[in-house]
């Protein structure tokens, strides 16, 4: 009978991949003590071939922000250069409830030292005072030329000014994928203009400024964009004419659009269809009654996947409107996902009608309960 050593390398590679089938070890979302990670670590010590197969999985994402300060500071002397070269993503983000800014700053400085040993990083996820990164990133010129994805999404309010954000963005040569937080201050138009001028930009996740309690009137959003955006996640509650102009600027290449804080349609002009000839994925999040009427503006898009969420709870009229979306996009729509909240227990009949509509049109209907 053939033993493990007799198996071809291709089969061993497949077995190793199956251990992390969900990809949580690769992307760093699994716990350090998880069964998957422990299994891969055990395999890595069995033989040289397995050491080589497991290395990229164990070291693709380096989670520094969740480690102790001492652990991050010791990284340089504890990890071999061979392992460091396998790292593609470095996550320096702290726990969202860690309010110790002095510790954040110390860990950010230690992370910079660790980054000097990881020459092949393509993605950075940063946290801590923006001023630390503004000061330290210029010391990593080779790395800054290679990084393509920058995530500042979870930076706490007060830790990142628009000036800091602008300086950080300016440290990189060719960013393709950018996620920005909901804590940019009143000068955030400076950042928006910088994003518009970035020719390499393809994916943008833009948070909502914390100071905005009303519709934002940002004429700059409707100005031409140099990058050919394929993905846009927008959490800014902007007026409909500005949204329309923005989508007009980027619509020819936009394939995925997620819009949170969708506007109250009663305050907007009648919604004519947007020109989005290649839009395949649409996500809408809103707390406004009747805001799903916005769906009518996407009638010309060849949607394949759509998901929706309410800030409070759905009304039967919302689900009936979504039934109309299924009817309207039946030739292209493959998946409709409804994300339910705590107050959606009484929607049985309306959900049944929507499920029946999806079944009739051969659209997969998913219900996700956000409170379970």
C-alpha positions in Angstrom: 0.0 0.0 0.0 1.3 3.4 -0.9 2.3 5.7 2.0 2.3 9.4 2.3 5.8 9.7 0.9 4.7 7.8 -2.2 2.0 10.4 -3.1 2.8 12.8 -5.9 3.4 16.4 -4.9 0.3 17.5 -6.7 -1.9 15.3 -4.5 -0.1 16.5 -1.3 -0.7 20.1 -2.4 -4.5 19.3 -2.8 -4.7 17.8 0.6 -3.0 20.8 2.2 -5.3 23.1 0.3 -8.3 21.2 1.7 -7.2 21.8 5.2 -7.8 25.6 4.7 -10.7 25.2 2.3 -12.4 28.3 3.7 -9.3 30.4 3.3 -9.3 31.7 6.8 -5.7 30.8 7.5 -4.5 32.5 4.3 -6.5 35.7 5.0 -5.6 35.8 8.7 -9.2 35.7 10.0 -8.8 32.4 11.8 -7.6 32.2 15.4 -3.9 31.4 16.0 -5.1 28.3 17.9 -7.6 27.1 15.3 -7.6 23.4 14.2 -6.8 24.4 10.6 -3.7 26.4 11.6 -2.5 23.8 14.0 -2.8 21.1 11.4 -0.9 23.1 8.8 1.8 23.9 11.4 2.1 20.2 12.2 2.4 19.3 8.5 5.1 22.0 7.9 7.4 20.1 10.3 7.0 16.7 8.7 9.2 17.1 5.6 10.7 19.7 3.3 8.0 19.4 0.6 5.2 20.0 3.1 7.2 22.9 4.6 7.2 24.5 1.2 3.5 23.8 0.6 2.2 25.1 3.9 4.4 28.2 4.0 2.5 30.4 1.6 -0.8 29.5 3.5 0.6 30.2 6.9 2.4 33.3 6.0 0.4 35.0 3.3 -1.3 37.3 5.8 0.7 38.6 8.8 -1.5 39.7 11.6 0.6 42.2 13.6 -2.0 44.5 15.1 -3.6 41.8 17.3 -0.3 40.8 18.8 1.3 42.2 21.9 3.8 45.0 21.6 6.7 42.7 22.6 5.7 40.1 20.0 5.7 42.7 17.2 9.0 44.1 18.4 10.5 40.6 18.4 9.3 39.8 14.9 12.6 40.7 13.2 14.7 38.3 15.1 12.1 35.5 15.4 11.1 35.0 11.7 13.4 33.8 9.0 13.9 35.8 5.8 12.5 32.9 3.8 9.2 33.2 5.7 9.2 37.0 5.4 9.4 36.8 1.7 6.1 34.8 1.7 4.1 37.6 3.3 1.7 39.4 0.9 -0.6 41.1 3.4 0.3 42.9 6.6 -2.5 43.7 9.0 -1.6 46.3 11.6 -5.1 47.0 12.9 -5.9 46.9 16.6 -9.0 45.8 18.3 -11.7 48.4 17.6 -12.3 49.0 21.3 -8.6 49.6 22.1 -8.5 53.3 23.0 -4.9 53.4 24.2 -3.4 55.7 21.6 0.0 55.6 23.1 0.1 51.8 22.7 -1.3 52.2 19.2 1.5 54.5 18.3 4.2 52.2 19.7 2.8 49.2 17.8 2.6 51.2 14.6 6.3 52.0 14.9 7.1 48.4 15.6 5.0 47.4 12.6 7.1 49.6 10.4 10.2 47.8 11.5 8.5 44.5 10.7 7.6 45.8 7.3 11.2 46.4 6.5 11.6 42.6 6.5 8.6 41.7 4.3 9.7 42.8 0.8 6.8 41.3 -1.2 3.8 42.9 0.5 0.9 43.8 -1.8 -1.7 44.8 0.8 -1.5 47.0 3.9 -4.2 47.3 6.6 -3.2 50.2 8.9 -4.5 51.5 12.2 -3.3 53.9 14.9 -2.5 57.6 14.7 -2.2 58.7 11.1 0.7 60.9 12.0 2.9 57.9 12.9 2.4 56.4 9.4 2.9 59.8 7.7 6.3 60.0 9.4 7.4 56.4 9.0 6.1 55.2 5.6 8.7 57.2 3.6 11.4 55.0 5.2 10.0 52.1 3.1 10.3 53.3 -0.5 10.7 49.8 -2.1 7.6 48.5 -0.3 5.6 51.6 -1.2 6.2 50.9 -4.9 4.8 47.3 -4.6 1.7 47.8 -2.4 -1.5 47.8 -4.4 -4.1 47.6 -1.7 -4.5 50.0 1.2 -7.1 49.6 3.9 -7.6 52.4 6.5 -11.2 51.4 7.0 -11.1 50.8 10.8 -9.0 53.8 11.9 -10.8 55.3 14.8 -12.3 58.8 14.7 -9.8 61.4 15.6 -6.8 59.2 14.6 -6.8 60.2 11.0 -7.1 63.7 9.6 -7.7 64.5 5.9 -4.2 65.8 5.7 -2.8 62.6 7.2 -4.9 60.5 4.7 -3.6 62.6 1.8 0.0 62.2 2.9 -0.4 58.4 3.3 -2.0 58.1 -0.1 0.8 60.1 -1.6 3.4 57.6 -0.2 2.3 54.9 -2.6 3.0 54.7 -6.3 0.2 52.8 -7.9 -2.7 51.9 -5.5 -5.4 49.8 -7.1 -7.7 49.1 -4.2 -8.4 51.7 -1.4 -10.6 51.5 1.7 -11.0 54.7 3.7 -12.7 55.2 7.1 -15.7 57.1 8.4 -13.5 59.5 10.3 -12.1 61.8 7.7 -12.6 65.4 8.8 -14.2 68.4 7.2 -11.3 68.8 4.7 -12.1 65.4 3.1 -12.6 67.0 -0.3 -8.8 67.2 -0.5 -8.8 63.4 -0.3 -11.5 63.0 -2.9 -9.7 65.1 -5.4 -6.6 63.0 -4.8 -8.5 59.8 -5.4 -10.0 61.2 -8.6 -6.5 61.9 -10.0 -5.3 58.3 -9.3 -5.1 56.6 -12.6 -4.3 53.1 -11.2 -7.5 53.1 -8.9 -9.9 50.3 -9.7 -11.6 49.6 -6.3 -12.8 52.2 -3.8 -14.5 51.7 -0.4 -15.4 55.2 0.8 -16.8 55.6 4.4 -19.2 58.4 5.5 -17.6 61.4 7.3 -18.6 61.4 10.9 -19.6 65.1 10.9 -22.3 64.6 8.2 -25.8 64.3 9.5 -27.4 65.7 6.4 -27.1 65.1 2.7 -23.6 65.9 1.5 -23.3 68.2 -1.5 -19.9 67.4 -2.9 -19.7 68.8 -6.5 -16.2 67.4 -6.7 -17.7 63.8 -6.8 -19.2 64.6 -10.1 -15.9 65.6 -11.6 -14.0 63.3 -14.0 -12.2 60.3 -12.5 -8.8 59.2 -13.9 -9.1 55.6 -12.7 -11.4 53.1 -14.4 -13.3 52.0 -11.3 -14.8 48.5 -11.3 -15.9 48.5 -7.7 -17.4 51.3 -5.5 -18.7 51.0 -2.0 -20.2 54.3 -0.9 -21.4 55.1 2.6 -21.9 58.8 2.0 -25.4 60.1 2.1 -25.1 62.3 -1.0 -27.9 64.1 -2.9 -29.3 62.2 -5.9 -28.1 64.6 -8.6 -24.5 64.2 -7.4 -24.9 60.4 -7.2 -26.2 60.4 -10.7 -23.3 62.5 -12.0 -20.8 60.3 -10.2 -22.2 57.2 -11.7 -22.2 58.8 -15.1 -18.5 59.5 -14.7 -17.5 55.9 -13.7 -20.5 53.9 -15.1 -18.8 52.5 -18.2 -16.5 50.3 -16.2 -18.4 49.8 -12.9 -19.2 46.2 -12.2 -20.0 46.3 -8.5 -21.7 49.0 -6.5 -22.6 49.0 -2.8 -24.5 52.0 -1.5 -25.2 52.5 2.2 -27.3 55.4 3.5 -29.4 55.4 0.3 -31.3 58.6 0.1 -35.0 59.3 0.9 -36.5 59.2 -2.6 -39.2 61.6 -1.5 -36.6 64.4 -1.4 -35.2 63.5 -4.9 -36.3 64.2 -8.4 -38.0 61.3 -10.3 -35.5 58.6 -10.8 -34.5 58.0 -14.4 -32.4 54.9 -15.1 -28.7 55.2 -14.5 -26.4 54.3 -17.4 -24.5 51.3 -16.0 -24.0 48.9 -18.9 -21.7 46.4 -17.1 -23.0 46.6 -13.5 -23.4 43.0 -12.2 -23.4 43.3 -8.4 -25.6 45.8 -6.5 -25.9 46.2 -2.7 -28.3 48.7 -1.1 -28.4 49.6 2.6 -31.0 52.1 3.8 -33.1 53.2 6.8 -35.5 55.3 4.8 -39.1 54.1 4.2 -39.6 53.4 0.5 -36.0 54.0 -0.4 -35.9 50.7 -2.4 -37.7 52.7 -5.0 -34.1 53.6 -5.9 -34.0 50.1 -7.5 -35.9 51.4 -10.4 -32.9 53.6 -11.3 -30.9 50.4 -12.0 -33.4 49.0 -14.4 -30.9 49.1 -17.4 -28.1 47.3 -15.6 -27.4 43.6 -16.3 -27.6 42.7 -12.6 -26.5 39.2 -11.6 -26.4 39.5 -7.8 -28.3 41.9 -5.6 -28.4 42.2 -1.8 -30.3 44.6 0.4 -30.4 45.5 4.1 -32.5 47.9 6.2 -31.2 50.0 9.1 -34.2 49.1 11.1 -36.7 46.7 9.6 -38.3 45.9 6.2 -41.9 46.7 5.3 -44.0 44.5 3.1 -43.9 47.2 0.5 -40.1 47.0 0.4 -40.3 43.3 -0.4 -42.9 43.8 -3.0 -40.6 46.4 -4.7 -37.8 43.8 -4.6 -40.2 41.4 -6.3 -40.5 43.9 -9.1 -36.7 43.9 -9.3 -36.7 40.2 -9.8 -39.3 40.5 -12.5 -37.4 43.3 -14.2 -34.0 41.6 -14.2 -35.1 38.0 -14.6 -33.0 37.5 -17.8 -29.8 38.2 -15.9 -30.4 38.0 -12.1 -29.0 34.9 -10.5 -29.0 35.7 -6.7 -31.2 38.0 -4.5 -30.1 38.2 -0.9 -32.2 39.8 1.9 -30.3 40.7 5.1 -32.8 40.8 7.9 -32.6 42.6 11.2 -34.1 42.1 14.7 -37.5 43.6 13.8 -38.2 41.5 10.7 -40.0 38.6 12.4 -43.5 39.5 11.0 -42.6 39.3 7.3 -43.6 35.7 6.7 -46.2 36.2 4.0 -44.2 38.9 2.2 -41.1 36.8 2.3 -43.0 33.8 0.9 -44.3 35.9 -2.0 -40.8 37.1 -2.8 -39.4 33.6 -2.5 -42.1 32.3 -4.9 -41.3 35.1 -7.4 -37.6 34.1 -7.2 -38.4 30.4 -7.7 -40.6 31.2 -10.7 -37.8 33.3 -12.3 -35.1 30.7 -11.3 -33.3 33.2 -9.1 -31.6 31.9 -6.0 -33.1 33.5 -2.9 -31.0 33.9 0.2 -32.1 35.1 3.6 -29.4 36.2 6.1 -30.4 37.0 9.6 -27.9 39.5 10.9 -28.9 39.0 14.5 -28.2 35.3 14.8 
